[in-house]
Amino acid sequence: MSTELPPVAPEVLAEAVENLTARLRKKLDAATESCAAGAARAADGSVTVSFGEDALVTLRPGPAGTVTEAGQATCSCLLAPRCLHRAAALGAAPLADAAPAQPPAEQPEAATPAEPGPEESTGPESTGPVPALTEAQLGAAAALWQAAAEALAAGVTAGGAVVQAELLRAAHTARLAGLPRAEAAALRVVRGLRAARERRATQRLGALTGAFRELLHTAGLLASGAADPALTGTARRAYAPGGSLQVHGLCREPVLSATGYGGVVTHLLAPDGSRYSVSDVRPGGLARARGAGSASVALGGATLDHAGLARGGLRIVGATVSAEGRLGAGRGVRATPLRGTPWTEQPAAPLFARPAAEAVAELLADPEAAESALLGCDVTVVGAAGEHLLVRETRPDAPLLRLLPAHPHPELPHTANLRRIAAYPGLRLRVLGRPDLDRAATLRPLAVGPVPGEPYTLRLPEEWLGRADLGYDRLQGIHFPPQAEAPRVVPAAEGPDPLADSPLWRVRRLLETGVAGGRRAVAEAARGTEPLASYGPLRRAGLTAAAELSAALAAEADRRPRNAFGRLTDPSPDGYAWAWLAAATHLAAAERSLVAASWAAIPNGAMPTAR
């Protein structure tokens, strides 16, 4: 879709689609696909979308650059506002996020970012969970479950604008009822459906499968009335007072979202090990993501930029902090720059002191904490292997790890920096990054530095304070030791990968088949002899539960009872959705255990193969 179109609030799009007649709804997908090419931006900031000589749709975003009200989208045709043109133009635009949070009592000196950073959040803070779910919440959760089940049964193939609008309408109802976690899960599914239907290169079917699992899990438990009230999530709201803080920079990373936002997040650490961050994410895409790394930090009058903060620190008085550790920029905040501390000193040193396997095991036990966690370790470079960089953690019997770019965009230096590092086998590195818990023994590094006391390691400029931010700093030959001084590196033998070699891929393929092609595709896959060939390896590997859940899903997908007139007697997708969710939940738990095993010691230094 055209990036010229402004983001649109989900409820505005849902209302526009709901107002269409059944005949116009059938034409909506085709109209949406063809309308973005006719978009143009006017001098007053509005965006017009031409539908030939028939109509002209005008989108007038508000001060935040987002269409948040129905009146901000108009059409010149006689059927407006209940017209196909207006709904198609809104459907072609990216979905907007919820309104950003503001620090308490006062307006911020700089706009709080509309997106939370590299990870997607369910909202940072609230006044606390209610003791029980209300009738409105139960009803909203049930409606969201129904919409999610219908979307799953349709799949990507049939999950067009109408199906997405039903999800958006249910998500908005969930938001009004105080179910922000469910709303966020629904928006992830809609964005995933859009990306899959548009065949975007960055969209993975596995990610959409995970989004469906999270949505059905959350909505199903909430609708049952037996869920922990904490499952409602926490809505974005004002930051809470944080008192006086002292924080030290770890690194910075560029943020580039699919909805057109760009910027930077600088990660900070307090003396007690608490994590904080300062983010500056706004509309602007790649250009803003690249430039924000050296932009001024709008926090309490501090006179330093994000590059300086990543290698420096702040003493903050009157801090405002979200539950996720993001620091607000209210007028009452005062900040004074501090001298930077290297990774070898407190408070960063403990990040690199424990085995990576122990840290990963803790993160797998707490998936929500894993979204924003950073992991540090010392490694030895082995060399390039396909699209990733092989390294070995410098501990006895430690496994080889794969390093993948934190962001694959070619205009960001992540990939180029890893390729340059791969040319120096035997190089000792200190790595700080985010573990990829969907892959075996994989880390996405944000920054690297020299290992203290090692002769064959990075030689960075003194002003870099012993680390290079891979998303902004570009490593050059002068930053590496002479290759003639390289120690001998024993080639790593390819070894078994507990995740890739497990027959669980058969369950994953069945689930992804359902996401891609809907219920009908699963039913077709269940016919014939293929199911018997699939379930046998699962049972022989001791994965009996996985085999039985897969068989139950296939049977439910093919169960379409009809009466004497050929009409379905049970058209509800509930049974199919529950069967799919059961198989998906079991698969996620089994894969988590295999990922944890891949980080543990591997005999003879064998390397997990690519997934």
KOLGU-810888 format. One record per residue (C-alpha): residue number from 1; x, z, y. Coordinates in steps of 0.001 Angstrom, whole numbers. Each point is the difference from the previous one (the first is absolute). Example, Ala and Ser with C-alpha at 12.3 -4.5 7.8 and 13.67 -1.06 7.14 Angstrom:
REM KOLGU-810888
   num         X         Z         Y
     1     12300      7800     -4500
     2      1370      -660      3440
//
This chain:
REM KOLGU-810888
   num         X         Z         Y
     1         0         0         0
     2      1033      -590      3559
     3      1960      2813      1588
     4     -1570      -906      3348
     5     -3245      1703      -954
     6      -251      3650      1104
     7      -623      2747     -2581
     8     -3677       774      -600
     9     -1517      3389      -839
    10     -1365       -37     -3593
    11     -3494      1078      1046
    12      -298     -2886      2483
    13       748     -2545     -2721
    14     -2286      1711     -2515
    15     -2920       -75      2440
    16       549     -3665       802
    17       -97      -973     -3680
    18     -3000      2230      -704
    19     -1989     -1799      2716
    20       459     -3402     -1639
    21     -2706     -1605     -2103
    22       625      -602     -3698
    23       482     -3723       672
    24      2659       630      2658
    25      1814      2553     -2164
    26       645     -2693     -2590
    27      1817     -2038      2643
    28      2011      2869      1459
    29      3182      -302     -2085
    30       433     -3685       806
    31      -693       593      3682
    32      2500      2842       164
    33      2774     -2053     -1554
    34      -451     -2879      2436
    35      -537      1807      3299
    36      3394      1583       681
    37      1642     -3337       801
    38     -2230      -337      3056
    39      1051      3309      1591
    40      1450        56      3520
    41       875      2810      2390
    42     -1404       -58      3523
    43      1691      1258      3150
    44     -2209      3099       137
    45      1184      1134     -3437
    46     -3082     -1120     -1899
    47       261     -2251     -3058
    48     -2301     -2960      -555
    49      -730     -1640     -3341
    50     -1441     -3490       122
    51     -2385     -1303     -2649
    52        81     -3582      1178
    53     -2771      -882      2414
    54     -2444      2389     -1664
    55      1159      3342      1316
    56      2748      2010      1680
    57       648      3609     -1060
    58      1713      2289      2506
    59      1734      3217     -1041
    60       713      2423      2837
    61      2143      2859     -1335
    62        72      3348      1767
    63      3001      1648      1683
    64      1594       758     -3389
    65      -166     -3680      -964
    66     -2736       558     -2586
    67     -3610     -1177      -267
    68     -1828      3285      -499
    69     -3533      -820      1184
    70     -2464     -2699      -997
    71      -359     -1102      3618
    72      3667      -965       131
    73      -701     -2933     -2331
    74     -2377     -2649      1354
    75      -997     -3534      -978
    76     -1452     -2832      2051
    77     -2399     -1257     -2709
    78     -3750       636         2
    79        75      2214     -3109
    80      2458      2491      1493
    81       675      2799      -695
    82     -1399      -570     -3515
    83      1978     -3197      -455
    84      2530     -1275     -2502
    85      2582      -826      2682
    86       283      3543      1309
    87       232      1560     -3485
    88      2613     -2551     -1059
    89      2191       632      3046
    90      -173      3748      -550
    91       764      -456     -3685
    92      3065     -2120       786
    93      1502      2764      2154
    94      2120      2808     -1479
    95     -1671      3333      -661
    96       733      2712      2538
    97       941      3539      -917
    98     -1787      3133      1124
    99       555      1240      3546
   100      3428      1601       449
   101       508      3731       244
   102       807      1712      3291
   103      1942      3167       675
   104     -2152      3025       820
   105     -1348       854      3458
   106      1903     -2700      1864
   107       430     -3740      -100
   108      3331     -1300     -1302
   109      2680     -1414      2224
   110       179     -2997     -2318
   111     -2615     -1392     -2318
   112       -51      1539     -3435
   113       513     -2741     -2592
   114     -3102     -1534     -1484
   115      1623       -89     -3404
   116      1725      2925     -1686
   117      3217     -1749      -919
   118      1379     -1543     -3163
   119     -2433      1807     -2219
   120     -3748      -126       260
   121     -1616      3354       658
   122     -3369      1521      -734
   123       246      1865      3309
   124      2229      2855      1025
   125     -2033      2985       926
   126     -3412      1634       177
   127     -1507      3403       440
   128        96       521     -3776
   129     -2186      -927     -2977
   130     -3633       985       -21
   131     -1109      2391     -2747
   132     -2307     -2601     -1624
   133      -959     -3616       417
   134     -3068      -689      2103
   135     -2899     -2215     -1006
   136      1233     -2626      2447
   137      3432        20     -1605
   138     -1418      -266     -3504
   139     -2177     -2916      1066
   140      2857     -1767      1769
   141      2276       442     -3005
   142     -2669     -1373     -2350
   143      -501     -3041      2254
   144      3735      -582       155
   145       301       280     -3774
   146     -2747     -2595      -403
   147      1653     -2394      2465
   148      3389       495     -1666
   149     -1451      -602     -3459
   150     -1662     -3208      1204
   151      3276     -1156      1562
   152      1912       746     -3209
   153     -2544     -1888     -2083
   154       307     -2963      2376
   155      3815         3       103
   156      2154     -1955      2404
   157     -1624     -3263     -1050
   158     -3482      1017      1146
   159      1003      2784      2405
   160      -580     -1982      3169
   161     -1182      1001      3449
   162     -3399      1304     -1144
   163      1445      2275     -2688
   164      2634      1226      2453
   165     -2643       684      2648
   166     -1932      2199     -2423
   167      3162      1996      -584
   168       623       270      3732
   169     -3549      1185       651
   170       338      2646     -2714
   171      3399       994      1378
   172     -1443       473      3482
   173     -2790      2161     -1433
   174      2638      2058     -1796
   175      1879       431      3251
   176     -3101      1230      1819
   177      -685      2421     -2853
   178      3488      1484       262
   179      1687     -1722     -2973
   180      3150     -1465      1571
   181      1935      -250     -3239
   182     -2713     -2125     -1583
   183      -237     -2138      3134
   184      3754      -631         4
   185       -78      -956     -3685
   186     -2804     -2488       643
   187      1873     -1617      2890
   188      3054      -425     -2245
   189     -2118     -1808     -2563
   190     -1530     -2315      2608
   191      3407      -856      1424
   192      1281      -636     -3515
   193     -2938     -2280      -825
   194       616     -1958      3187
   195      3699      -388      -692
   196      -607     -1066     -3590
   197     -2618     -2582       962
   198      2313     -1369      2694
   199      2855       -87     -2555
   200      2407      1833      2278
   201      3523       139     -1354
   202       246      3748       592
   203     -3133       876     -1977
   204       484      1387     -3500
   205     -2881       149     -2448
   206      1380      3301     -1247
   207      -375      1508      3472
   208     -3654     -1076       181
   209      -555      1435     -3468
   210      1378      3326      1188
   211     -2209      -124      3094
   212     -3102      -532     -2146
   213      1035      2902     -2245
   214       389      2335      2980
   215     -3314     -1059      1522
   216     -2006       363     -3207
   217      1683      3302      -845
   218      -711      1475      3433
   219     -3553     -1308       375
   220      -947       819     -3586
   221      1161      3602       162
   222     -1609       567      3394
   223     -3310     -1530     -1108
   224       -60      2230     -3089
   225      -203      3093      2211
   226      2616      1749     -2144
   227      3046     -1017      2035
   228      2251      2367      1863
   229     -1127      -131      3647
   230      3624      -761       924
   231      -559     -3467     -1508
   232     -1976      -882      3104
   233      3348      -453      1740
   234       832       820      3569
   235      -959     -2082      2992
   236      2339     -1049      2737
   237      -323      2357      2921
   238      2033      1756      2665
   239      3426      1266      -920
   240       344      3754      -431
   241      2385      2155      2084
   242      3374       280     -1690
   243      1764      2450      2308
   244      3735      -401       461
   245      1890     -2276     -2359
   246      3536     -1167      -598
   247       315     -3304     -1841
   248      2929     -2228      -982
   249       -75     -3747      -618
   250       313     -1457     -3499
   251      -644     -3707       484
   252     -2431     -2497      1506
   253     -1917     -2805     -1635
   254     -1979     -2953      1317
   255     -3753      -115      -600
   256     -1738     -3329      -483
   257     -3607        40     -1178
   258     -2295     -2704     -1297
   259     -2421       716      2852
   260      2424     -1144      2711
   261      1535      3335       953
   262      3720       500       427
   263      2346      2756      1071
   264      2336      2675     -1242
   265      -103      3390     -1714
   266      2906      2393       437
   267       280      2619     -2735
   268      1022      3524       981
   269       900      3202     -1810
   270      -281      3624      1122
   271      2565      2683      -948
   272     -2429      1404     -2582
   273      -359     -3408     -1688
   274     -3400      -883      1500
   275      -515     -3735       560
   276     -1134     -1442      3322
   277      -179     -3450      1535
   278      -410     -1758      3338
   279     -1790     -3330      -203
   280      -626     -2786      2461
   281     -2298     -2525     -1672
   282     -2221     -2334      2022
   283     -1297     -3570      -127
   284      2826     -2497       186
   285      1076      -866     -3530
   286      3562      -956      -845
   287      1283      -241      3584
   288     -1048      3552       714
   289      1347      1307     -3309
   290      3414     -1438       836
   291        73      1176      3611
   292     -1454      3467      -477
   293      3141      1232     -1765
   294      1747       283      3358
   295     -3067       902      2077
   296      -171      3282      1893
   297     -1487      2998     -1760
   298     -3157      1038      1830
   299       122      3692      -835
   300       201      2810      2511
   301      2173     -1834      2485
   302      2894      -334     -2434
   303      2531     -2507      1348
   304      1001     -1814     -3194
   305     -1154     -2952     -2072
   306      -913      -184     -3675
   307      3541     -1024      -928
   308      1308      3093      1740
   309     -2655      2242     -1518
   310       755     -1236     -3526
   311      3582      1198       490
   312      -765      2911      2300
   313     -2611      2710       289
   314     -2540      1734      2213
   315      -892      3523      1013
   316     -3734      -114       692
   317     -2141      2524      1846
   318     -3788      -173      -255
   319       126     -2450     -2890
   320     -3149     -1620     -1383
   321       175      -913     -3675
   322     -2283     -1756     -2484
   323      -356      1282     -3546
   324      2280     -2843     -1112
   325      2726      1105      2390
   326      -465     -2626      2714
   327       934      1351      3417
   328     -2432      -576      2865
   329       908      -860      3578
   330     -2314      2129      2118
   331       819       859      3626
   332       611      3605      -949
   333      2829      -972     -2357
   334      3572       501      1218
   335      2985     -1318     -1944
   336      3755       355       482
   337      2488     -2220     -1888
   338      2339      1682     -2485
   339      3326     -1012     -1458
   340      -370     -2013     -3176
   341      1064      1367     -3368
   342      1445     -2120     -2818
   343     -1606      -168     -3415
   344      2788      2199     -1357
   345     -1220      2979      2036
   346     -3215      1996       175
   347     -2862      -772       -41
   348       545     -3415     -1697
   349      2609      1030     -2597
   350     -2514      1499     -2509
   351     -1768     -3374      -260
   352      3012     -1346     -1893
   353       778      3120     -2023
   354     -2537      -283     -2834
   355      -302     -2595     -2782
   356     -2345     -2845       892
   357     -1907       468     -3269
   358     -1042      3524      1024
   359     -1271     -1169      3375
   360     -1929     -2902     -1544
   361     -1620      2280     -2579
   362     -1344      2196      2810
   363     -1311     -3009      1901
   364     -1778     -1397     -3054
   365     -1786      3325      -354
   366     -1242      -262      3614
   367      -886     -3659       784
   368     -1175       777      3535
   369      3351      1543       919
   370      1771     -2957     -1601
   371     -1388     -2418      2580
   372      2260      1308      2760
   373      2800      1683     -1941
   374      3641      -967       438
   375      2593       305     -2738
   376      3771       216       435
   377      2746      -628     -2538
   378      3612     -1126      -329
   379       476     -3230     -1937
   380      2655     -2498     -1098
   381      -738     -3681       526
   382       -81     -2040     -3212
   383     -1091     -3369      1382
   384     -2935     -2302       596
   385     -2535      -713     -2735
   386     -2655     -2476      1021
   387     -1830      1242      3089
   388      1276      3557      -205
   389      3268      1883       329
   390      1207      2028     -2966
   391      1599      3357       708
   392       863      2999     -2130
   393      -698      3514      1136
   394      3304      1854        20
   395      -937      2681     -2510
   396       905       376     -3676
   397     -2216     -2177     -2226
   398     -2094     -1030      2995
   399     -1943     -3256      -276
   400       520     -3126      1986
   401     -2458      -438      2828
   402     -1383     -3078      1684
   403        -1      -257      3785
   404     -2636     -2255      1541
   405      -505      -786      3705
   406     -2245      2536      1724
   407     -1623     -2963      1736
   408       486     -3549     -1319
   409      -628     -1868      3263
   410      2936     -2412       473
   411       230       740      3747
   412       758      3654      -723
   413      3542       802     -1186
   414      -922      1988     -3139
   415       604     -2849     -2444
   416      3138     -1311      1713
   417      1564      3460        29
   418      -633       529     -3719
   419      1491     -3399      -801
   420      3155       877      1922
   421       284      3363     -1780
   422      -393     -1776     -3367
   423      3210     -1922       693
   424      2023      3248      -299
   425      -240      1261     -3606
   426      1399      3507      -297
   427      -967       945      3554
   428     -1135      3613       321
   429     -3141       424      2102
   430     -2191      2819      1218
   431     -3564     -1361       -52
   432     -3173      1314      1613
   433     -3183     -1777      -958
   434     -3495        30     -1393
   435      -435       -89     -3805
   436     -2269     -2771     -1269
   437     -2125      1899     -2500
   438     -1665     -3178     -1287
   439      3300     -1275     -1432
   440      2578      1353     -2365
   441      2974      1736      1685
   442      -444     -1801      3328
   443       895      1204      3482
   444      -704     -1726      3312
   445      2822      1136      2314
   446      -566       606      3699
   447      3567       992       903
   448      3443       220     -1579
   449      3209      1803       836
   450      3469       738     -1343
   451       567      2554     -2759
   452      2237      2839      1244
   453      3439        48     -1557
   454      -290     -3415     -1643
   455      2632     -2589       969
   456     -2059     -3054      -971
   457     -3063       501      2118
   458     -1559     -1209      3254
   459      2019       174      3217
   460     -2596       258      2729
   461       554       319      3756
   462       293      3565      1228
   463     -3047      -400      2246
   464     -2147      -760     -3058
   465       553      3614     -1120
   466       586      -918     -3626
   467     -3080     -2089      -774
   468     -1386     -3473       461
   469     -3746      -644       325
   470      -535     -2985     -2293
   471     -3042     -1188      1941
   472      1888      -238      3319
   473      3786       236      -418
   474      1699     -3064     -1486
   475      2957       761     -2234
   476      3048     -2208       592
   477      3250      -498     -1862
   478      1773      2478      2272
   479     -2286      2746     -1332
   480      1353      -386     -3563
   481      3374       866     -1546
   482      2318     -2793     -1184
   483     -1232     -1364     -3310
   484      3534       191     -1359
   485      -399      3787       -47
   486     -3132      -141     -2157
   487        53      2095     -3181
   488      -787     -1599     -3332
   489     -3713       -79      -720
   490     -1230       -63     -3588
   491     -2789     -2599      -316
   492     -3365      1573      -721
   493     -1701      -993     -3203
   494     -3616      -985       155
   495     -1992      2671     -1771
   496     -3595       821      -812
   497     -2432       633      2807
   498     -2651      2519     -1087
   499     -2481     -1523      2441
   500       556     -3713      -515
   501       483       234     -3762
   502     -3077      2122      -622
   503     -3078     -1787     -1386
   504     -1919      1595      2878
   505       424     -3338      1756
   506     -2923     -1168     -2138
   507     -2260      2598      1586
   508      1327      -875      3453
   509      -723     -3684      -591
   510     -3562       767     -1087
   511      -632      2128      3100
   512      1525     -2586      2328
   513     -2033     -2720     -1700
   514     -3092      1944       991
   515      1183       388      3588
   516       837     -3688       297
   517     -2926     -1563     -1844
   518     -2576      2766      -140
   519     -2053      1267     -2902
   520      -535     -3481     -1414
   521      3745      -569      -356
   522       418      3245     -1978
   523     -2919      -922     -2244
   524      1488     -3424      -710
   525      3382      1549      -767
   526     -1689      2369     -2470
   527     -1402     -2803     -2127
   528      1939     -1579     -2825
   529      3106      1341     -1732
   530      2070       951      3059
   531     -1345      3584       259
   532      1101       753     -3556
   533      3496     -1267       784
   534        90      2122      3168
   535     -1221      3300     -1398
   536      2197       -73     -3110
   537      3326       429      1867
   538     -1518      2799      2059
   539     -1021      1929     -3088
   540      3301      -621     -1778
   541      1806      1407      3060
   542     -2095      3160      -193
   543     -2093      -957      3031
   544     -3298       470     -1802
   545     -1892      1175      3080
   546      1100     -3068      1951
   547     -1179     -2257     -2816
   548     -3386      1709      -262
   549      -586       -26      3771
   550       898     -3691       172
   551     -2372      -805     -2843
   552     -2761      1997      1689
   553       554     -1863      3269
   554      -136     -3384     -1703
   555     -3163       948     -1879
   556     -1716      1277      3153
   557       956     -3141      1935
   558     -1672     -2140     -2683
   559     -3096      2211      -229
   560     -2714     -1867      1878
   561     -3325       815     -1746
   562     -2880     -2331       829
   563     -3720        95      -624
   564     -2173     -2670     -1621
   565        -2     -1961      3256
   566      3790       -52       293
   567       145      2474      2856
   568      2586      2762        45
   569     -1500      3319      -975
   570      2953      1965      1412
   571      1540     -1886      2937
   572      1773      3100      1360
   573      3824      -220        54
   574       341      3785      -389
   575       895        14     -3696
   576      2590     -2710       463
   577      1534      1749      3019
   578       283      3321     -1859
   579      1613     -1716     -3006
   580      2456     -1814      2267
   581       819      3207      1886
   582       636      1927     -3227
   583      2476     -2609     -1212
   584      1662      -252      3420
   585       371      3776       351
   586      1565       328     -3426
   587      2375     -2886       715
   588      1123      1545      3302
   589       786      3319     -1694
   590      1895     -1690     -2836
   591      2027     -2149      2397
   592       898      3022      2128
   593      1549      1667     -3026
   594      1963     -3156      -815
   595      1256      -331      3580
   596      1213      3604      -126
   597      1835      -785     -3239
   598      1711     -3012      1597
   599      1647      2265      2601
   600      1325      2358     -2657
   601      3335      -381     -1756
   602       343     -3182     -2047
   603      2501      -154     -2895
   604      3103     -2130       614
   605     -1083      -692      3582
   606     -2503     -2636     -1080
   607     -1966     -1514      2841
   608     -3784      -324        -3
   609      -896     -3661        79
   610     -2255     -1469      2668
   611     -3653       676      -363
//
